[in-house]
């Protein structure tokens, strides 16, 4: 990506505009679907957790600008991740309960003081939380596991779940063993398999809470491609 820092009136709706806001104006890029003009970003104004001494520079926060202008009630954003082929959405301001499956199910995860939205994952489970594994000893463990936990980033710019490389093969083996099959292959980091009808729910533990990922969220039917 190449471009320049630029200022302009920046709006997410016709009624939600910030004048003379600085953003990154894109001149050339690869990887984004058109049309795309610039990047705002939602990084936090803190040093990188894994390399605090290196320092980081974040551009102006659009979310903070919205709050300072009285256009949103609080410095918060929410993301709704839609199934493959549908449009995901983002809301600035207080979470909208009308978009939740059940507001009573809302749970909060403690995150690191970090440039990224990160937390430490304590383990994972397949099918049910009772069928779980902690991050154990593997080759290269020191590069991945710290105090039995794995540093993890929640990133709206990523379109996939990325496992630690030293665990990826074993997780796949366990998952397909649960389904009673082994017809799959890995190509460029993606898993291609036959269309099993019993892909399991995958769970990740953060603190004392399990975060579930349904098959509809991680399985894409490519039969017609």
ChimeraX commands (.cxc) that place a marker at each C-alpha (Angstrom):
marker #1 position 0.00,0.00,0.00 radius 0.5
marker #1 position 1.26,3.46,-0.86 radius 0.5
marker #1 position -0.28,6.84,-0.21 radius 0.5
marker #1 position -0.02,9.94,1.93 radius 0.5
marker #1 position -1.43,11.45,5.11 radius 0.5
marker #1 position -4.37,13.64,4.13 radius 0.5
marker #1 position -7.12,15.72,5.69 radius 0.5
marker #1 position -10.72,15.93,4.53 radius 0.5
marker #1 position -14.29,15.78,5.75 radius 0.5
marker #1 position -14.70,12.13,6.76 radius 0.5
marker #1 position -18.17,10.63,7.24 radius 0.5
marker #1 position -19.52,7.18,8.11 radius 0.5
marker #1 position -23.09,8.40,7.52 radius 0.5
marker #1 position -24.39,11.66,6.05 radius 0.5
marker #1 position -25.06,12.88,9.60 radius 0.5
marker #1 position -21.79,11.66,11.15 radius 0.5
marker #1 position -18.97,13.76,9.75 radius 0.5
marker #1 position -15.69,15.09,11.14 radius 0.5
marker #1 position -14.20,18.08,9.32 radius 0.5
marker #1 position -10.47,18.28,8.54 radius 0.5
marker #1 position -9.81,14.78,9.84 radius 0.5
marker #1 position -6.40,13.26,9.10 radius 0.5
marker #1 position -6.38,9.80,7.52 radius 0.5
marker #1 position -4.20,7.72,5.18 radius 0.5
marker #1 position -5.17,8.46,1.57 radius 0.5
marker #1 position -4.43,5.41,-0.60 radius 0.5
marker #1 position -2.73,5.91,-3.95 radius 0.5
marker #1 position -2.03,2.23,-4.77 radius 0.5
marker #1 position -2.95,-0.93,-2.90 radius 0.5
marker #1 position -3.31,-4.69,-3.21 radius 0.5
marker #1 position -5.64,-6.87,-1.16 radius 0.5
marker #1 position -8.63,-4.58,-0.53 radius 0.5
marker #1 position -11.78,-4.89,-2.56 radius 0.5
marker #1 position -12.62,-1.72,-4.47 radius 0.5
marker #1 position -13.86,0.91,-3.91 radius 0.5
marker #1 position -11.53,1.96,-1.11 radius 0.5
marker #1 position -10.08,5.44,-0.65 radius 0.5
marker #1 position -8.36,5.50,2.71 radius 0.5
marker #1 position -7.63,3.80,6.01 radius 0.5
marker #1 position -8.75,5.06,9.43 radius 0.5
marker #1 position -7.79,2.15,11.68 radius 0.5
marker #1 position -8.91,1.39,15.24 radius 0.5
marker #1 position -5.58,0.64,16.91 radius 0.5
marker #1 position -5.17,1.74,20.51 radius 0.5
marker #1 position -2.83,4.50,21.61 radius 0.5
marker #1 position -0.47,2.23,23.54 radius 0.5
marker #1 position 2.87,0.51,22.89 radius 0.5
marker #1 position 2.94,-2.98,21.38 radius 0.5
marker #1 position 2.50,-5.48,24.24 radius 0.5
marker #1 position 5.23,-7.82,22.97 radius 0.5
marker #1 position 7.77,-5.04,22.32 radius 0.5
marker #1 position 6.96,-2.08,24.55 radius 0.5
marker #1 position 10.41,-0.55,24.12 radius 0.5
marker #1 position 10.01,-0.27,20.35 radius 0.5
marker #1 position 7.16,2.25,20.60 radius 0.5
marker #1 position 4.33,2.74,18.11 radius 0.5
marker #1 position 2.72,5.68,16.36 radius 0.5
marker #1 position -1.02,5.72,15.82 radius 0.5
marker #1 position -2.84,8.19,13.63 radius 0.5
marker #1 position -5.75,10.30,14.91 radius 0.5
marker #1 position -8.65,8.26,16.30 radius 0.5
marker #1 position -11.89,8.71,14.36 radius 0.5
marker #1 position -13.80,7.18,17.27 radius 0.5
marker #1 position -12.40,9.74,19.71 radius 0.5
marker #1 position -13.15,12.53,17.23 radius 0.5
marker #1 position -16.78,11.37,17.07 radius 0.5
marker #1 position -17.04,11.38,20.85 radius 0.5
marker #1 position -15.38,14.81,21.18 radius 0.5
marker #1 position -17.84,16.20,18.62 radius 0.5
marker #1 position -20.77,14.81,20.62 radius 0.5
marker #1 position -21.80,12.49,17.75 radius 0.5
marker #1 position -21.55,9.31,19.86 radius 0.5
marker #1 position -22.21,8.81,23.55 radius 0.5
marker #1 position -19.05,6.89,24.40 radius 0.5
marker #1 position -15.65,5.93,23.01 radius 0.5
marker #1 position -16.76,2.43,21.95 radius 0.5
marker #1 position -17.28,0.45,18.77 radius 0.5
marker #1 position -19.00,-2.86,17.97 radius 0.5
marker #1 position -18.49,-5.24,15.06 radius 0.5
marker #1 position -21.02,-7.65,13.56 radius 0.5
marker #1 position -19.24,-10.29,11.48 radius 0.5
marker #1 position -21.61,-11.63,8.83 radius 0.5
marker #1 position -21.46,-15.03,7.09 radius 0.5
marker #1 position -19.33,-15.40,3.97 radius 0.5
marker #1 position -20.84,-13.49,1.07 radius 0.5
marker #1 position -22.77,-11.04,3.26 radius 0.5
marker #1 position -21.79,-7.57,4.45 radius 0.5
marker #1 position -20.44,-7.15,7.98 radius 0.5
marker #1 position -21.22,-3.95,9.86 radius 0.5
marker #1 position -19.61,-1.68,12.44 radius 0.5
marker #1 position -21.29,0.63,14.95 radius 0.5
marker #1 position -19.59,3.54,16.69 radius 0.5
marker #1 position -20.84,4.37,20.19 radius 0.5
marker #1 position -22.63,2.32,22.84 radius 0.5
marker #1 position -23.43,-1.30,21.81 radius 0.5
marker #1 position -26.92,-1.68,20.36 radius 0.5
marker #1 position -28.83,-4.36,22.23 radius 0.5
marker #1 position -31.24,-4.68,19.29 radius 0.5
marker #1 position -28.42,-6.28,17.28 radius 0.5
marker #1 position -27.56,-8.84,19.96 radius 0.5
marker #1 position -28.94,-12.37,19.96 radius 0.5
marker #1 position -29.60,-11.97,23.69 radius 0.5
marker #1 position -28.30,-8.93,25.65 radius 0.5
marker #1 position -28.22,-11.12,28.78 radius 0.5
marker #1 position -25.48,-13.20,27.13 radius 0.5
marker #1 position -23.13,-10.21,26.75 radius 0.5
marker #1 position -19.78,-10.99,28.37 radius 0.5
marker #1 position -16.67,-8.84,28.72 radius 0.5
marker #1 position -13.12,-10.10,28.25 radius 0.5
marker #1 position -10.18,-8.43,29.95 radius 0.5
marker #1 position -7.67,-7.27,27.33 radius 0.5
marker #1 position -4.01,-6.32,27.47 radius 0.5
marker #1 position -2.64,-2.80,27.59 radius 0.5
marker #1 position -1.60,-3.02,23.98 radius 0.5
marker #1 position -1.51,-1.31,20.59 radius 0.5
marker #1 position -3.71,-4.18,19.33 radius 0.5
marker #1 position -6.97,-5.49,20.78 radius 0.5
marker #1 position -5.30,-8.48,22.38 radius 0.5
marker #1 position -5.79,-10.99,25.18 radius 0.5
marker #1 position -4.23,-14.27,26.27 radius 0.5
marker #1 position -5.90,-17.53,25.28 radius 0.5
marker #1 position -5.68,-20.28,27.90 radius 0.5
marker #1 position -6.84,-23.19,25.74 radius 0.5
marker #1 position -9.31,-24.44,23.17 radius 0.5
marker #1 position -12.09,-27.02,22.91 radius 0.5
marker #1 position -13.86,-28.91,20.13 radius 0.5
marker #1 position -17.59,-29.58,20.16 radius 0.5
marker #1 position -18.07,-28.69,23.84 radius 0.5
marker #1 position -16.03,-26.93,26.54 radius 0.5
marker #1 position -15.64,-30.28,28.31 radius 0.5
marker #1 position -13.61,-31.57,25.32 radius 0.5
marker #1 position -10.76,-29.14,25.88 radius 0.5
marker #1 position -6.98,-28.86,25.71 radius 0.5
marker #1 position -4.49,-26.53,27.35 radius 0.5
marker #1 position -1.55,-25.21,25.35 radius 0.5
marker #1 position 1.03,-27.92,26.08 radius 0.5
marker #1 position 4.66,-28.51,25.30 radius 0.5
marker #1 position 5.58,-28.47,21.61 radius 0.5
marker #1 position 8.63,-27.68,19.52 radius 0.5
marker #1 position 9.18,-23.94,19.63 radius 0.5
marker #1 position 6.92,-23.52,22.64 radius 0.5
marker #1 position 8.96,-20.57,23.90 radius 0.5
marker #1 position 8.04,-18.60,20.75 radius 0.5
marker #1 position 4.32,-19.11,21.29 radius 0.5
marker #1 position 3.33,-20.00,24.86 radius 0.5
marker #1 position 3.94,-17.86,27.95 radius 0.5
marker #1 position 2.76,-19.08,31.35 radius 0.5
marker #1 position 0.52,-21.58,29.58 radius 0.5
marker #1 position -1.22,-18.90,27.49 radius 0.5
marker #1 position -1.06,-17.77,23.87 radius 0.5
marker #1 position -1.01,-14.08,22.93 radius 0.5
marker #1 position -4.04,-13.50,20.67 radius 0.5
marker #1 position -5.29,-10.55,18.60 radius 0.5
marker #1 position -8.90,-9.74,17.72 radius 0.5
marker #1 position -8.59,-8.08,14.32 radius 0.5
marker #1 position -11.45,-6.95,12.07 radius 0.5
marker #1 position -8.99,-6.81,9.18 radius 0.5
marker #1 position -8.31,-10.56,9.27 radius 0.5
marker #1 position -10.66,-12.91,7.44 radius 0.5
marker #1 position -9.52,-16.14,9.11 radius 0.5
marker #1 position -8.73,-17.77,12.44 radius 0.5
marker #1 position -4.96,-18.06,12.65 radius 0.5
marker #1 position -3.61,-20.81,14.94 radius 0.5
marker #1 position -0.08,-20.87,16.35 radius 0.5
marker #1 position 1.97,-22.66,13.72 radius 0.5
marker #1 position 3.32,-25.26,16.14 radius 0.5
marker #1 position -0.24,-26.38,17.01 radius 0.5
marker #1 position -1.97,-26.09,13.65 radius 0.5
marker #1 position -1.42,-29.66,12.43 radius 0.5
marker #1 position -2.39,-31.20,15.77 radius 0.5
marker #1 position -5.56,-29.12,16.05 radius 0.5
marker #1 position -6.61,-30.23,12.55 radius 0.5
marker #1 position -5.90,-33.87,13.39 radius 0.5
marker #1 position -8.01,-33.66,16.56 radius 0.5
marker #1 position -10.85,-31.84,14.79 radius 0.5
marker #1 position -11.17,-34.31,11.92 radius 0.5
marker #1 position -10.77,-37.20,14.34 radius 0.5
marker #1 position -13.83,-35.87,16.17 radius 0.5
marker #1 position -15.73,-36.07,12.86 radius 0.5
marker #1 position -14.39,-39.53,12.06 radius 0.5
marker #1 position -12.62,-38.52,8.87 radius 0.5
marker #1 position -9.28,-37.42,7.50 radius 0.5
marker #1 position -10.09,-36.18,4.00 radius 0.5
marker #1 position -8.49,-32.75,4.02 radius 0.5
marker #1 position -5.41,-30.93,2.83 radius 0.5
marker #1 position -3.72,-27.64,3.66 radius 0.5
marker #1 position -3.00,-25.17,0.86 radius 0.5
marker #1 position -1.42,-21.76,1.54 radius 0.5
marker #1 position -2.54,-21.96,5.16 radius 0.5
marker #1 position -6.18,-22.76,4.31 radius 0.5
marker #1 position -7.79,-26.13,5.00 radius 0.5
marker #1 position -9.65,-27.74,2.09 radius 0.5
marker #1 position -11.79,-30.77,2.85 radius 0.5
marker #1 position -14.85,-32.65,1.70 radius 0.5
marker #1 position -18.17,-31.23,2.93 radius 0.5
marker #1 position -18.60,-32.98,6.27 radius 0.5
marker #1 position -21.96,-32.33,7.95 radius 0.5
marker #1 position -20.67,-32.34,11.53 radius 0.5
marker #1 position -17.92,-29.74,11.76 radius 0.5
marker #1 position -17.63,-28.96,15.50 radius 0.5
marker #1 position -18.10,-25.69,17.32 radius 0.5
marker #1 position -14.63,-24.43,18.28 radius 0.5
marker #1 position -14.16,-22.77,21.67 radius 0.5
marker #1 position -11.33,-20.56,22.92 radius 0.5
marker #1 position -10.86,-19.73,26.60 radius 0.5
marker #1 position -10.01,-16.17,27.65 radius 0.5
marker #1 position -9.84,-15.68,31.41 radius 0.5
marker #1 position -12.68,-17.85,32.72 radius 0.5
marker #1 position -14.90,-17.39,29.63 radius 0.5
marker #1 position -15.34,-19.56,26.56 radius 0.5
marker #1 position -15.70,-17.81,23.18 radius 0.5
marker #1 position -17.45,-20.04,20.65 radius 0.5
marker #1 position -17.01,-20.09,16.87 radius 0.5
marker #1 position -19.77,-21.92,15.00 radius 0.5
marker #1 position -19.10,-23.93,11.81 radius 0.5
marker #1 position -21.12,-21.33,9.87 radius 0.5
marker #1 position -18.45,-18.80,10.89 radius 0.5
marker #1 position -15.40,-20.77,9.78 radius 0.5
marker #1 position -16.58,-23.19,7.04 radius 0.5
marker #1 position -17.11,-21.90,3.47 radius 0.5
marker #1 position -18.69,-24.11,0.79 radius 0.5
marker #1 position -16.52,-23.83,-2.33 radius 0.5
marker #1 position -18.20,-26.63,-4.28 radius 0.5
marker #1 position -19.25,-24.26,-7.06 radius 0.5
marker #1 position -15.92,-22.42,-7.33 radius 0.5
marker link #1:1,2 radius 0.2
marker link #1:2,3 radius 0.2
marker link #1:3,4 radius 0.2
marker link #1:4,5 radius 0.2
marker link #1:5,6 radius 0.2
marker link #1:6,7 radius 0.2
marker link #1:7,8 radius 0.2
marker link #1:8,9 radius 0.2
marker link #1:9,10 radius 0.2
marker link #1:10,11 radius 0.2
marker link #1:11,12 radius 0.2
marker link #1:12,13 radius 0.2
marker link #1:13,14 radius 0.2
marker link #1:14,15 radius 0.2
marker link #1:15,16 radius 0.2
marker link #1:16,17 radius 0.2
marker link #1:17,18 radius 0.2
marker link #1:18,19 radius 0.2
marker link #1:19,20 radius 0.2
marker link #1:20,21 radius 0.2
marker link #1:21,22 radius 0.2
marker link #1:22,23 radius 0.2
marker link #1:23,24 radius 0.2
marker link #1:24,25 radius 0.2
marker link #1:25,26 radius 0.2
marker link #1:26,27 radius 0.2
marker link #1:27,28 radius 0.2
marker link #1:28,29 radius 0.2
marker link #1:29,30 radius 0.2
marker link #1:30,31 radius 0.2
marker link #1:31,32 radius 0.2
marker link #1:32,33 radius 0.2
marker link #1:33,34 radius 0.2
marker link #1:34,35 radius 0.2
marker link #1:35,36 radius 0.2
marker link #1:36,37 radius 0.2
marker link #1:37,38 radius 0.2
marker link #1:38,39 radius 0.2
marker link #1:39,40 radius 0.2
marker link #1:40,41 radius 0.2
marker link #1:41,42 radius 0.2
marker link #1:42,43 radius 0.2
marker link #1:43,44 radius 0.2
marker link #1:44,45 radius 0.2
marker link #1:45,46 radius 0.2
marker link #1:46,47 radius 0.2
marker link #1:47,48 radius 0.2
marker link #1:48,49 radius 0.2
marker link #1:49,50 radius 0.2
marker link #1:50,51 radius 0.2
marker link #1:51,52 radius 0.2
marker link #1:52,53 radius 0.2
marker link #1:53,54 radius 0.2
marker link #1:54,55 radius 0.2
marker link #1:55,56 radius 0.2
marker link #1:56,57 radius 0.2
marker link #1:57,58 radius 0.2
marker link #1:58,59 radius 0.2
marker link #1:59,60 radius 0.2
marker link #1:60,61 radius 0.2
marker link #1:61,62 radius 0.2
marker link #1:62,63 radius 0.2
marker link #1:63,64 radius 0.2
marker link #1:64,65 radius 0.2
marker link #1:65,66 radius 0.2
marker link #1:66,67 radius 0.2
marker link #1:67,68 radius 0.2
marker link #1:68,69 radius 0.2
marker link #1:69,70 radius 0.2
marker link #1:70,71 radius 0.2
marker link #1:71,72 radius 0.2
marker link #1:72,73 radius 0.2
marker link #1:73,74 radius 0.2
marker link #1:74,75 radius 0.2
marker link #1:75,76 radius 0.2
marker link #1:76,77 radius 0.2
marker link #1:77,78 radius 0.2
marker link #1:78,79 radius 0.2
marker link #1:79,80 radius 0.2
marker link #1:80,81 radius 0.2
marker link #1:81,82 radius 0.2
marker link #1:82,83 radius 0.2
marker link #1:83,84 radius 0.2
marker link #1:84,85 radius 0.2
marker link #1:85,86 radius 0.2
marker link #1:86,87 radius 0.2
marker link #1:87,88 radius 0.2
marker link #1:88,89 radius 0.2
marker link #1:89,90 radius 0.2
marker link #1:90,91 radius 0.2
marker link #1:91,92 radius 0.2
marker link #1:92,93 radius 0.2
marker link #1:93,94 radius 0.2
marker link #1:94,95 radius 0.2
marker link #1:95,96 radius 0.2
marker link #1:96,97 radius 0.2
marker link #1:97,98 radius 0.2
marker link #1:98,99 radius 0.2
marker link #1:99,100 radius 0.2
marker link #1:100,101 radius 0.2
marker link #1:101,102 radius 0.2
marker link #1:102,103 radius 0.2
marker link #1:103,104 radius 0.2
marker link #1:104,105 radius 0.2
marker link #1:105,106 radius 0.2
marker link #1:106,107 radius 0.2
marker link #1:107,108 radius 0.2
marker link #1:108,109 radius 0.2
marker link #1:109,110 radius 0.2
marker link #1:110,111 radius 0.2
marker link #1:111,112 radius 0.2
marker link #1:112,113 radius 0.2
marker link #1:113,114 radius 0.2
marker link #1:114,115 radius 0.2
marker link #1:115,116 radius 0.2
marker link #1:116,117 radius 0.2
marker link #1:117,118 radius 0.2
marker link #1:118,119 radius 0.2
marker link #1:119,120 radius 0.2
marker link #1:120,121 radius 0.2
marker link #1:121,122 radius 0.2
marker link #1:122,123 radius 0.2
marker link #1:123,124 radius 0.2
marker link #1:124,125 radius 0.2
marker link #1:125,126 radius 0.2
marker link #1:126,127 radius 0.2
marker link #1:127,128 radius 0.2
marker link #1:128,129 radius 0.2
marker link #1:129,130 radius 0.2
marker link #1:130,131 radius 0.2
marker link #1:131,132 radius 0.2
marker link #1:132,133 radius 0.2
marker link #1:133,134 radius 0.2
marker link #1:134,135 radius 0.2
marker link #1:135,136 radius 0.2
marker link #1:136,137 radius 0.2
marker link #1:137,138 radius 0.2
marker link #1:138,139 radius 0.2
marker link #1:139,140 radius 0.2
marker link #1:140,141 radius 0.2
marker link #1:141,142 radius 0.2
marker link #1:142,143 radius 0.2
marker link #1:143,144 radius 0.2
marker link #1:144,145 radius 0.2
marker link #1:145,146 radius 0.2
marker link #1:146,147 radius 0.2
marker link #1:147,148 radius 0.2
marker link #1:148,149 radius 0.2
marker link #1:149,150 radius 0.2
marker link #1:150,151 radius 0.2
marker link #1:151,152 radius 0.2
marker link #1:152,153 radius 0.2
marker link #1:153,154 radius 0.2
marker link #1:154,155 radius 0.2
marker link #1:155,156 radius 0.2
marker link #1:156,157 radius 0.2
marker link #1:157,158 radius 0.2
marker link #1:158,159 radius 0.2
marker link #1:159,160 radius 0.2
marker link #1:160,161 radius 0.2
marker link #1:161,162 radius 0.2
marker link #1:162,163 radius 0.2
marker link #1:163,164 radius 0.2
marker link #1:164,165 radius 0.2
marker link #1:165,166 radius 0.2
marker link #1:166,167 radius 0.2
marker link #1:167,168 radius 0.2
marker link #1:168,169 radius 0.2
marker link #1:169,170 radius 0.2
marker link #1:170,171 radius 0.2
marker link #1:171,172 radius 0.2
marker link #1:172,173 radius 0.2
marker link #1:173,174 radius 0.2
marker link #1:174,175 radius 0.2
marker link #1:175,176 radius 0.2
marker link #1:176,177 radius 0.2
marker link #1:177,178 radius 0.2
marker link #1:178,179 radius 0.2
marker link #1:179,180 radius 0.2
marker link #1:180,181 radius 0.2
marker link #1:181,182 radius 0.2
marker link #1:182,183 radius 0.2
marker link #1:183,184 radius 0.2
marker link #1:184,185 radius 0.2
marker link #1:185,186 radius 0.2
marker link #1:186,187 radius 0.2
marker link #1:187,188 radius 0.2
marker link #1:188,189 radius 0.2
marker link #1:189,190 radius 0.2
marker link #1:190,191 radius 0.2
marker link #1:191,192 radius 0.2
marker link #1:192,193 radius 0.2
marker link #1:193,194 radius 0.2
marker link #1:194,195 radius 0.2
marker link #1:195,196 radius 0.2
marker link #1:196,197 radius 0.2
marker link #1:197,198 radius 0.2
marker link #1:198,199 radius 0.2
marker link #1:199,200 radius 0.2
marker link #1:200,201 radius 0.2
marker link #1:201,202 radius 0.2
marker link #1:202,203 radius 0.2
marker link #1:203,204 radius 0.2
marker link #1:204,205 radius 0.2
marker link #1:205,206 radius 0.2
marker link #1:206,207 radius 0.2
marker link #1:207,208 radius 0.2
marker link #1:208,209 radius 0.2
marker link #1:209,210 radius 0.2
marker link #1:210,211 radius 0.2
marker link #1:211,212 radius 0.2
marker link #1:212,213 radius 0.2
marker link #1:213,214 radius 0.2
marker link #1:214,215 radius 0.2
marker link #1:215,216 radius 0.2
marker link #1:216,217 radius 0.2
marker link #1:217,218 radius 0.2
marker link #1:218,219 radius 0.2
marker link #1:219,220 radius 0.2
marker link #1:220,221 radius 0.2
marker link #1:221,222 radius 0.2
marker link #1:222,223 radius 0.2
marker link #1:223,224 radius 0.2
marker link #1:224,225 radius 0.2
view
